[in-house]
Amino acid sequence: MKIALDAMGGDFAPANPVAGAVAALKEYKDVELILVGDKARIEAELEEFGHGSWEDRYTIRHASEVILMTDGAVDGVRRKKDSSINRAVELIKDGTAEAVVSAGHTGALVASTTIKLRTLPGIDRPGIATILPTQRNVFLLIDGGANIEATPEHLVGYAIMGSIYSREILGYPKPRVGIMSIGAEAGKGNEFTRETYKLLSQTDVIHFAGNVEGHALFNDPVEVVVCDGFVGNVVLKTAESLATAMFSWLKHELKKNPLRQAGALMAKDAFMAIRKKTNTEEYGGMPLLGVNGICIKAHGNSTPKAIKNAIRVAREAILQQVNGRIISAMSAYHDTHDK
């Protein structure tokens, strides 16, 4: 399978994307990568890794431009036609690649894939799906920031797409779906969440479980949580910053005296387990569900390990034929509700 990697995307490009690409090639023997970006800079990074059997499973596609974080999303896509994001997405459009992975400008990636690939039949807006940890397992939050002006109908699509991904990739046989709201009762929330609740309760292609409150979010809530991109992005960034802050606070307190340091040493394995659970690089990238192609968005500060895992996520989506299953589910939904 061929996967296009935006080698110029992210805070540490092209070093980290290239290092992650090499790690993925070494681990996944059925993957071929197309590294898209400044050819000279990519080749310079590759020289650091010597030679190996993985070398015959990558190619480089030169792209002379990079969409910067200071660029507007749609403007950047339209103005920088030879950007690494655009050229990587076009490899899916022309059938050269089956998936694209990028740690670059989120808005530009969403715009490029939506403009060039369009959305899947039955889907009006794509949504970013993010895996988040709970005490015993993980759940899927969608949308994580692709569409900040969503409608209740968009959230129905998110619920269906999230259910498919949760079942096929995360392995939940009958994933429950909940709406992010301010109360568990059906009448709680604003007009937007109440209308979404009504639509989802009438949808028979998912297992709807009602509202999910913020205080229950990380306490094994449901398998899929749906919200608009504004709320989802705030939740994600707040959760990530809180996890980082908590470890920093804990480290500071544990160093205050020898007794605490001894206790910390004894509990080291527990601390490492929690760090691994909350470490975003373990989960790789976030799939942009709903576009007519497989698109994985990695964090801008992705390490090589995170890039490797983002490529793993793309590989899994290809193998499980996620988009085909989404199309079938959306067709079943519209057959029932459009009459």
C-alpha positions as CSV (number, residue, x, y, z in Angstrom):
1,M,0.0,0.0,0.0
2,K,1.2,3.5,-0.8
3,I,1.0,6.4,1.7
4,A,1.9,10.0,0.9
5,L,3.7,11.8,3.8
6,D,3.9,15.6,3.9
7,A,7.6,15.7,4.8
8,M,7.5,19.5,5.3
9,G,4.6,19.5,7.8
10,G,5.0,20.2,11.5
11,D,7.2,22.1,13.9
12,F,10.3,19.9,13.3
13,A,10.1,19.2,9.6
14,P,11.6,17.7,7.6
15,A,13.7,16.0,10.4
16,N,10.9,14.4,12.4
17,P,8.7,13.3,9.5
18,V,11.6,11.7,7.7
19,A,12.8,9.9,10.8
20,G,9.3,8.7,11.4
21,A,9.0,7.6,7.8
22,V,12.2,5.5,8.1
23,A,10.9,3.9,11.4
24,A,7.6,3.1,9.7
25,L,9.3,1.5,6.6
26,K,11.4,-0.7,8.9
27,E,8.4,-1.9,10.9
28,Y,5.6,-2.2,8.3
29,K,6.9,-4.2,5.4
30,D,3.7,-3.8,3.3
31,V,3.9,0.0,3.3
32,E,5.5,2.2,0.6
33,L,5.9,5.9,1.3
34,I,6.0,8.9,-1.0
35,L,7.8,11.7,0.8
36,V,6.5,15.0,-0.4
37,G,8.5,18.3,0.0
38,D,11.8,19.9,-0.6
39,K,13.8,17.1,-2.3
40,A,17.2,18.4,-1.3
41,R,16.3,18.7,2.4
42,I,14.6,15.4,2.5
43,E,17.6,13.6,1.0
44,A,19.9,15.4,3.5
45,E,17.8,14.0,6.4
46,L,17.7,10.5,4.8
47,E,21.5,10.4,4.7
48,E,21.5,10.2,8.5
49,F,20.0,6.7,8.4
50,G,22.5,4.9,6.2
51,H,21.3,2.1,4.1
52,G,18.8,-0.8,4.5
53,S,16.2,-2.9,2.8
54,W,13.6,-0.2,3.5
55,E,15.2,2.0,0.8
56,D,13.4,0.4,-2.1
57,R,10.0,1.3,-0.6
58,Y,10.1,5.1,-0.7
59,T,10.2,7.7,-3.4
60,I,10.4,11.5,-3.2
61,R,8.0,14.0,-4.9
62,H,9.4,17.5,-4.9
63,A,7.2,20.4,-3.7
64,S,8.7,23.9,-3.7
65,E,6.3,25.5,-1.2
66,V,5.1,25.0,2.4
67,I,1.8,26.3,3.9
68,L,2.9,28.1,7.1
69,M,0.8,28.4,10.3
70,T,0.5,32.1,9.6
71,D,-1.2,31.4,6.2
72,G,-4.9,31.3,6.0
73,A,-6.2,27.8,5.4
74,V,-8.1,28.2,2.1
75,D,-6.0,31.1,0.9
76,G,-2.8,29.0,1.5
77,V,-4.2,26.1,-0.4
78,R,-5.2,28.2,-3.4
79,R,-2.2,30.5,-3.4
80,K,0.5,27.9,-2.8
81,K,-0.4,25.3,-5.4
82,D,3.0,23.6,-5.2
83,S,2.8,23.2,-1.4
84,S,3.7,19.9,0.1
85,I,0.1,19.5,1.5
86,N,-1.5,20.1,-1.9
87,R,0.9,17.8,-3.7
88,A,0.5,15.0,-1.1
89,V,-3.3,15.2,-1.3
90,E,-3.2,15.2,-5.1
91,L,-1.4,11.8,-5.0
92,I,-4.7,10.4,-3.6
93,K,-6.8,12.2,-6.2
94,D,-4.8,10.7,-9.1
95,G,-4.7,7.2,-7.5
96,T,-1.0,7.1,-6.8
97,A,-1.4,6.9,-3.0
98,E,-4.2,5.4,-0.8
99,A,-3.7,7.8,2.1
100,V,-2.0,11.0,3.2
101,V,-0.3,11.8,6.5
102,S,0.6,15.4,7.6
103,A,1.6,17.2,10.8
104,G,1.2,20.5,9.0
105,H,-1.4,23.2,9.0
106,T,-4.7,21.6,10.1
107,G,-7.0,24.0,8.4
108,A,-5.0,23.8,5.1
109,L,-5.1,20.0,5.2
110,V,-8.9,20.0,5.8
111,A,-9.4,22.6,3.0
112,S,-7.1,20.8,0.6
113,T,-8.7,17.4,1.1
114,T,-12.2,18.8,1.0
115,I,-11.6,20.8,-2.2
116,K,-9.6,18.3,-4.1
117,L,-11.1,15.0,-2.9
118,R,-14.6,16.1,-1.9
119,T,-16.6,14.4,0.8
120,L,-18.0,10.8,0.8
121,P,-21.5,10.3,-0.5
122,G,-24.0,11.3,2.2
123,I,-21.4,13.4,4.2
124,D,-21.7,17.2,4.1
125,R,-18.7,18.0,6.4
126,P,-15.7,16.0,7.4
127,G,-14.7,15.7,11.1
128,I,-11.5,15.1,12.9
129,A,-11.6,12.0,15.1
130,T,-9.4,11.9,18.1
131,I,-8.7,9.0,20.5
132,L,-8.6,10.0,24.1
133,P,-7.8,7.8,27.2
134,T,-10.1,6.8,30.1
135,Q,-9.3,4.9,33.2
136,R,-9.7,1.5,31.6
137,N,-9.8,2.1,27.8
138,V,-10.1,4.8,25.1
139,F,-12.9,6.7,23.4
140,L,-13.3,8.6,20.2
141,L,-14.1,12.3,20.1
142,I,-15.4,13.8,16.9
143,D,-15.1,16.6,15.7
144,G,-11.8,17.8,17.0
145,G,-11.7,21.0,15.0
146,A,-12.4,20.5,11.3
147,N,-15.8,22.2,11.3
148,I,-16.5,24.9,14.0
149,E,-19.9,25.9,12.6
150,A,-21.6,22.5,12.5
151,T,-25.3,21.8,12.2
152,P,-27.2,19.0,14.0
153,E,-27.2,17.1,10.7
154,H,-23.4,17.2,10.5
155,L,-23.2,15.6,14.0
156,V,-25.4,12.8,12.8
157,G,-22.7,12.1,10.2
158,Y,-20.0,12.3,12.8
159,A,-21.9,9.8,15.0
160,I,-22.2,7.3,12.2
161,M,-18.6,7.8,11.0
162,G,-17.3,7.6,14.6
163,S,-19.3,4.4,15.2
164,I,-17.7,2.8,12.1
165,Y,-14.2,3.8,13.1
166,S,-14.7,2.8,16.7
167,R,-15.9,-0.6,15.6
168,E,-13.5,-1.4,12.8
169,I,-10.3,0.2,14.2
170,L,-10.8,0.3,18.0
171,G,-12.5,-3.0,18.1
172,Y,-15.7,-2.1,20.0
173,P,-18.5,-4.5,18.7
174,K,-21.4,-2.1,19.5
175,P,-20.0,1.4,20.2
176,R,-22.3,3.7,22.2
177,V,-22.6,7.3,21.0
178,G,-23.1,10.3,23.3
179,I,-23.4,14.1,22.7
180,M,-21.1,16.5,24.6
181,S,-23.5,18.6,26.7
182,I,-24.0,20.3,30.1
183,G,-26.3,17.7,31.6
184,A,-27.2,14.1,31.2
185,E,-30.9,14.7,30.8
186,A,-32.4,14.9,27.3
187,G,-33.7,18.5,27.8
188,K,-30.3,19.9,28.9
189,G,-28.1,21.9,26.6
190,N,-28.7,24.6,24.0
191,E,-31.0,24.5,21.0
192,F,-28.1,22.9,18.9
193,T,-27.5,20.0,21.3
194,R,-31.2,19.4,21.9
195,E,-31.9,19.2,18.2
196,T,-28.9,16.9,17.7
197,Y,-30.2,14.7,20.6
198,K,-33.6,14.5,18.8
199,L,-32.0,13.5,15.5
200,L,-29.6,10.9,17.0
201,S,-32.4,9.3,19.0
202,Q,-34.2,8.6,15.8
203,T,-31.2,7.1,14.1
204,D,-31.2,3.3,14.0
205,V,-27.7,2.8,12.5
206,I,-26.0,3.8,15.7
207,H,-26.3,2.9,19.4
208,F,-27.3,6.3,20.9
209,A,-26.7,6.7,24.7
210,G,-27.7,10.3,25.3
211,N,-25.8,13.2,26.6
212,V,-22.2,13.1,28.1
213,E,-21.2,15.7,30.7
214,G,-17.7,17.1,30.9
215,H,-17.0,15.6,34.4
216,A,-17.7,12.1,33.0
217,L,-15.7,12.5,29.8
218,F,-12.6,10.6,31.0
219,N,-14.3,8.2,33.3
220,D,-15.3,5.6,30.8
221,P,-18.2,7.6,29.3
222,V,-19.2,6.1,25.9
223,E,-17.1,4.8,23.0
224,V,-17.9,7.8,20.7
225,V,-18.5,11.4,21.8
226,V,-19.8,13.9,19.2
227,C,-19.6,17.7,19.3
228,D,-19.0,20.6,17.0
229,G,-15.4,21.4,16.1
230,F,-15.2,24.5,18.3
231,V,-16.1,22.6,21.5
232,G,-14.0,19.6,20.4
233,N,-10.9,21.6,19.8
234,V,-11.2,23.4,23.2
235,V,-11.7,20.0,24.9
236,L,-8.6,18.5,23.2
237,K,-6.2,21.4,23.9
238,T,-7.4,21.8,27.5
239,A,-7.0,18.1,28.1
240,E,-3.5,18.1,26.6
241,S,-2.3,21.1,28.5
242,L,-3.8,19.8,31.8
243,A,-2.0,16.5,31.4
244,T,1.3,18.3,30.8
245,A,0.7,20.6,33.7
246,M,-0.2,17.8,36.1
247,F,3.0,15.9,35.4
248,S,5.0,19.1,35.9
249,W,3.3,19.9,39.2
250,L,3.7,16.3,40.4
251,K,7.4,16.3,39.5
252,H,7.9,19.6,41.4
253,E,6.2,18.3,44.5
254,L,8.0,14.9,44.5
255,K,11.4,16.6,44.5
256,K,10.7,18.6,47.7
257,N,12.2,16.1,50.1
258,P,14.0,12.7,50.2
259,L,10.9,10.8,51.5
260,R,8.8,11.9,48.6
261,Q,11.6,11.1,46.2
262,A,11.9,7.6,47.6
263,G,8.1,7.1,47.3
264,A,8.3,8.4,43.7
265,L,10.9,5.8,42.9
266,M,8.7,3.0,44.3
267,A,5.8,4.2,42.2
268,K,7.8,4.8,39.0
269,D,6.1,2.1,37.0
270,A,2.7,3.5,37.8
271,F,3.8,7.0,36.8
272,M,5.2,5.7,33.5
273,A,2.0,3.8,32.8
274,I,-0.1,7.0,33.2
275,R,2.4,9.0,31.1
276,K,2.1,6.4,28.3
277,K,-1.7,6.5,28.5
278,T,-1.7,10.3,28.2
279,N,1.1,10.6,25.6
280,T,-0.3,11.7,22.3
281,E,2.6,10.2,20.3
282,E,1.3,6.7,21.3
283,Y,-1.9,7.3,19.4
284,G,-0.3,8.6,16.2
285,G,-2.5,10.8,14.1
286,M,-6.2,11.9,14.0
287,P,-8.2,10.6,11.0
288,L,-10.2,13.2,9.1
289,L,-13.3,11.2,8.5
290,G,-15.7,12.0,5.7
291,V,-13.4,12.9,2.9
292,N,-13.1,10.8,-0.2
293,G,-9.7,9.4,0.7
294,I,-7.8,8.5,3.9
295,C,-6.3,11.5,5.6
296,I,-4.4,11.4,8.9
297,K,-3.6,14.6,10.8
298,A,-0.6,14.3,13.2
299,H,0.2,16.9,15.9
300,G,2.3,19.8,14.8
301,N,4.9,18.9,17.4
302,S,5.0,15.3,16.5
303,T,8.1,13.3,17.3
304,P,9.4,10.6,14.9
305,K,7.5,8.0,17.0
306,A,4.3,10.0,16.6
307,I,4.8,10.2,12.8
308,K,5.5,6.5,12.7
309,N,2.3,5.8,14.6
310,A,0.3,8.2,12.3
311,I,1.5,6.1,9.4
312,R,0.3,3.0,11.3
313,V,-3.1,4.6,11.7
314,A,-3.3,5.3,7.9
315,R,-2.3,1.7,7.3
316,E,-5.0,0.3,9.5
317,A,-7.7,2.5,7.8
318,I,-6.6,1.2,4.4
319,L,-6.7,-2.4,5.6
320,Q,-10.1,-2.1,7.3
321,Q,-11.7,-0.2,4.3
322,V,-13.2,2.3,6.6
323,N,-14.5,4.7,3.9
324,G,-16.4,1.9,2.2
325,R,-18.1,1.0,5.4
326,I,-19.0,4.7,6.1
327,I,-20.6,5.0,2.7
328,S,-22.7,1.9,3.3
329,A,-23.8,3.1,6.7
330,M,-24.7,6.6,5.4
331,S,-26.6,5.1,2.6
332,A,-28.7,3.0,5.0
333,Y,-29.3,6.1,7.1
334,H,-30.5,8.2,4.2
335,D,-32.7,5.4,2.8
336,T,-34.6,5.4,6.1
337,H,-34.7,9.2,6.9
338,D,-35.0,10.8,3.5
339,K,-38.4,9.3,2.7
